[in-house]
Amino acid sequence: MCYYTQQGKAAAELTDYYSRNIDNPGNVLQSDFINGFSYPNLPIVLDTKPDIITTNYTWGLIPTNRDKDFRKSTLNARVETLQEKVSFAPSINNRCLIIVSAYFDWHWNDPAGKSKTKYQIHSNTDEIFFLAGIYNSWQDKNGEIWNTYSIVTTEANDFMKYVHNRKEAEGDQRMPIHIKREDEKAWLDAKNSTMDFAYPNYNPPLIGF
């Protein structure tokens, strides 16, 4: 799964790296450790505005007309069941890319998880990279606009199966979908199946330490 990330670049660095303007440079979240359960506003790229880095969407998708407390269950969305889950199905064609410089996972050193090793996962080719996402935007009865997203996850590859071993016995080891730079337009294009980006069909290079 993916609940903790890092976004180590300032607004000007993101602009230079991606050759994109930012809607609100002062709103760019830069932190060495970001807790998804704080529902932060990581910078993202929307399918509707692919040339802009957007900063007013927060982590934890809220389906239309659902209570905001629901979002603790929607930090991640499984790619295999997007079309089946009522929380995610309406947003399956609302694609976005979440900008991170790393994400974190823990290897359990014993069956109970009393001893854990923290891994910082990076792209093996890029200093900052994209995670696949879906998003939703709606206005509640009080006029407040809710812009939210989920990170889409897939079955873990061999490296992440070692790191994310907590559910090894259940065969339910996960990782976020890391989108390579050359494939960003493909992910944002809803004509392409989300399953095209599921492991083992898609397996970008990762490194962790």
C-alpha positions as a printed NumPy array, in Angstrom:
array([[  0.   ,   0.   ,   0.   ],
       [  1.048,   3.633,   0.054],
       [  0.28 ,   5.848,   3.032],
       [  3.528,   7.783,   3.477],
       [  5.466,   9.758,   0.883],
       [  8.135,  12.386,   0.405],
       [  8.022,  15.469,  -1.812],
       [ 11.394,  17.133,  -1.523],
       [ 11.247,  19.759,  -4.262],
       [ 10.382,  23.44 ,  -3.992],
       [  7.918,  24.99 ,  -6.435],
       [ 10.63 ,  26.434,  -8.694],
       [ 12.369,  23.053,  -8.879],
       [  9.131,  21.307,  -9.891],
       [  8.517,  23.931, -12.569],
       [ 11.995,  23.438, -14.004],
       [ 11.954,  19.653, -13.8  ],
       [  8.564,  19.132, -15.437],
       [  8.471,  22.277, -17.628],
       [  5.042,  23.056, -16.233],
       [  3.622,  26.086, -14.446],
       [  2.075,  25.691, -10.998],
       [ -1.381,  27.044, -10.26 ],
       [ -0.343,  28.298,  -6.802],
       [  3.414,  28.041,  -6.121],
       [  2.94 ,  29.097,  -2.502],
       [  0.708,  26.078,  -1.927],
       [  3.309,  23.439,  -2.907],
       [  3.828,  20.966,  -0.078],
       [  7.518,  20.163,   0.45 ],
       [  8.373,  17.659,   3.183],
       [ 10.73 ,  14.761,   3.865],
       [  7.9  ,  12.698,   5.39 ],
       [  4.23 ,  13.126,   4.49 ],
       [  1.521,  11.218,   6.361],
       [ -1.429,  10.345,   4.139],
       [ -3.756,  10.27 ,   7.137],
       [ -3.286,  14.022,   7.486],
       [ -4.905,  14.286,   4.012],
       [ -2.231,  16.551,   2.523],
       [ -2.324,  18.461,  -0.763],
       [  0.503,  16.84 ,  -2.704],
       [  1.088,  18.476,  -6.109],
       [ -0.654,  16.605,  -8.916],
       [ -1.238,  16.754, -12.666],
       [ -4.863,  16.392, -13.809],
       [ -6.034,  14.875, -17.091],
       [ -8.081,  18.032, -17.69 ],
       [ -5.074,  20.322, -17.127],
       [ -2.038,  18.278, -18.166],
       [  0.197,  21.326, -18.638],
       [ -0.34 ,  22.626, -15.091],
       [  0.771,  21.338, -11.688],
       [ -2.301,  21.592,  -9.472],
       [ -2.084,  22.12 ,  -5.698],
       [ -5.662,  22.267,  -4.402],
       [ -6.463,  18.526,  -4.299],
       [ -6.016,  16.556,  -1.09 ],
       [ -5.166,  12.888,  -0.536],
       [ -8.073,  10.564,   0.288],
       [-10.815,  10.499,  -2.33 ],
       [-14.269,  11.489,  -1.099],
       [-17.029,  10.066,  -3.303],
       [-19.73 ,  12.564,  -4.175],
       [-22.024,  13.249,  -1.206],
       [-20.043,  11.064,   1.197],
       [-18.885,  12.267,   4.595],
       [-15.298,  13.529,   4.738],
       [-14.463,  10.95 ,   7.446],
       [-14.784,   8.327,   4.715],
       [-11.449,   9.303,   3.228],
       [ -9.342,   7.3  ,   5.683],
       [-10.49 ,   4.284,   3.636],
       [ -9.652,   5.796,   0.253],
       [ -6.019,   6.838,   0.447],
       [ -5.377,   3.91 ,  -1.899],
       [ -7.492,   2.346,  -4.638],
       [ -6.815,  -1.17 ,  -5.95 ],
       [ -6.434,  -1.14 ,  -9.72 ],
       [ -8.013,  -4.606, -10.039],
       [-11.301,  -3.528,  -8.418],
       [-11.702,   0.098,  -9.507],
       [-14.755,  -0.69 , -11.609],
       [-16.372,  -2.768,  -8.858],
       [-16.071,  -0.379,  -5.915],
       [-18.85 ,   2.185,  -5.648],
       [-16.389,   4.613,  -4.07 ],
       [-14.085,   4.57 ,  -7.086],
       [-16.078,   3.484, -10.155],
       [-17.475,   6.977, -10.935],
       [-13.923,   8.369, -10.903],
       [-12.167,   5.659, -12.902],
       [-11.825,   7.957, -15.925],
       [-10.706,  10.937, -13.831],
       [ -6.961,  10.317, -14.017],
       [ -4.178,  12.204, -12.288],
       [ -0.466,  11.9  , -11.521],
       [  0.818,  12.488,  -7.994],
       [  4.313,  13.98 ,  -7.724],
       [  6.634,  12.426,  -5.135],
       [ 10.358,  12.019,  -4.604],
       [  9.9  ,   8.804,  -2.595],
       [  7.414,   6.723,  -0.664],
       [  7.854,   4.61 ,   2.438],
       [  7.044,   1.062,   3.458],
       [  8.088,  -1.196,   6.314],
       [  9.527,  -4.715,   6.207],
       [  8.408,  -6.866,   9.141],
       [ 11.392,  -8.627,  10.684],
       [  9.186, -10.955,  12.706],
       [  5.642, -12.343,  12.223],
       [  4.105,  -9.907,  14.725],
       [  5.816,  -6.85 ,  13.341],
       [  7.443,  -5.998,  16.673],
       [ 10.65 ,  -5.27 ,  14.768],
       [ 10.409,  -3.383,  11.47 ],
       [ 12.818,  -1.933,   8.932],
       [ 11.76 ,   1.27 ,   7.21 ],
       [ 12.416,   1.449,   3.467],
       [ 12.482,   4.625,   1.401],
       [ 11.46 ,   3.725,  -2.149],
       [ 12.756,   5.754,  -5.099],
       [ 12.675,   5.623,  -8.86 ],
       [ 15.819,   4.057, -10.224],
       [ 15.89 ,   6.58 , -13.072],
       [ 14.293,   9.862, -11.887],
       [ 14.834,  12.007,  -8.793],
       [ 11.123,  12.799,  -8.668],
       [  8.402,  10.705, -10.224],
       [  4.677,  10.161, -10.674],
       [  2.304,   7.82 ,  -8.89 ],
       [ -0.94 ,   6.913, -10.664],
       [ -4.099,   8.411,  -9.221],
       [ -7.806,   8.987,  -9.696],
       [ -9.679,  12.032,  -8.423],
       [-13.095,  13.507,  -7.71 ],
       [-14.399,  17.057,  -7.383],
       [-17.812,  18.089,  -6.07 ],
       [-19.62 ,  20.77 ,  -4.081],
       [-21.476,  19.955,  -0.871],
       [-24.79 ,  21.463,   0.26 ],
       [-22.928,  24.204,   2.137],
       [-21.148,  25.285,  -1.013],
       [-17.766,  23.845,  -0.046],
       [-15.805,  22.256,  -2.902],
       [-14.099,  18.923,  -2.229],
       [-11.154,  18.16 ,  -4.512],
       [ -9.652,  14.794,  -3.553],
       [ -7.647,  11.907,  -5.015],
       [ -6.517,   8.338,  -4.333],
       [ -3.234,   6.657,  -5.205],
       [ -3.837,   3.564,  -7.334],
       [ -2.049,   0.383,  -6.222],
       [ -1.234,  -2.934,  -7.861],
       [  0.192,  -6.323,  -6.959],
       [  3.736,  -5.956,  -5.65 ],
       [  6.718,  -6.842,  -7.817],
       [  9.488,  -9.054,  -6.423],
       [ 11.324,  -6.194,  -4.738],
       [  8.207,  -4.792,  -3.087],
       [  7.031,  -8.26 ,  -2.056],
       [ 10.176,  -8.443,   0.037],
       [  9.645,  -4.973,   1.503],
       [  5.88 ,  -5.162,   1.986],
       [  5.831,  -8.617,   3.573],
       [  3.183,  -7.942,   6.233],
       [  0.503,  -9.828,   4.299],
       [  2.817, -12.341,   2.671],
       [  0.874, -15.328,   4.04 ],
       [ -2.338, -13.923,   2.543],
       [ -0.753, -13.22 ,  -0.829],
       [ -1.914,  -9.611,  -0.583],
       [  1.232,  -7.565,  -1.041],
       [  0.809,  -4.221,  -2.758],
       [  2.673,  -1.259,  -4.2  ],
       [  1.607,   2.062,  -5.761],
       [  1.667,   2.247,  -9.548],
       [  4.739,   4.248, -10.521],
       [  4.237,   5.897, -13.908],
       [  7.356,   6.395, -16.032],
       [  7.82 ,   9.862, -17.54 ],
       [  7.325,   8.59 , -21.074],
       [  3.956,   7.084, -20.06 ],
       [  2.378,  10.034, -18.286],
       [  0.108,  10.913, -21.226],
       [ -0.928,   7.273, -21.565],
       [ -2.082,   7.093, -17.925],
       [ -3.984,  10.378, -18.21 ],
       [ -5.815,   9.167, -21.326],
       [ -8.986,   7.403, -20.163],
       [ -9.134,   5.44 , -23.437],
       [ -6.32 ,   3.311, -22.009],
       [ -7.294,   0.603, -19.55 ],
       [ -6.048,   1.073, -15.998],
       [ -5.07 ,  -2.6  , -16.079],
       [ -2.445,  -1.803, -18.712],
       [ -0.502,  -0.298, -15.8  ],
       [ -0.957,  -3.179, -13.376],
       [  1.922,  -5.486, -12.482],
       [  3.22 ,  -7.592, -14.224],
       [  2.033,  -5.813, -17.395],
       [  3.845,  -2.71 , -16.181],
       [  6.909,  -2.738, -13.948],
       [  8.93 ,   0.499, -13.64 ],
       [ 12.365,   0.342, -11.994],
       [ 12.431,   0.951,  -8.226],
       [ 15.191,   1.104,  -5.667],
       [ 14.96 ,   1.203,  -1.891],
       [ 17.222,   1.597,   1.114]])
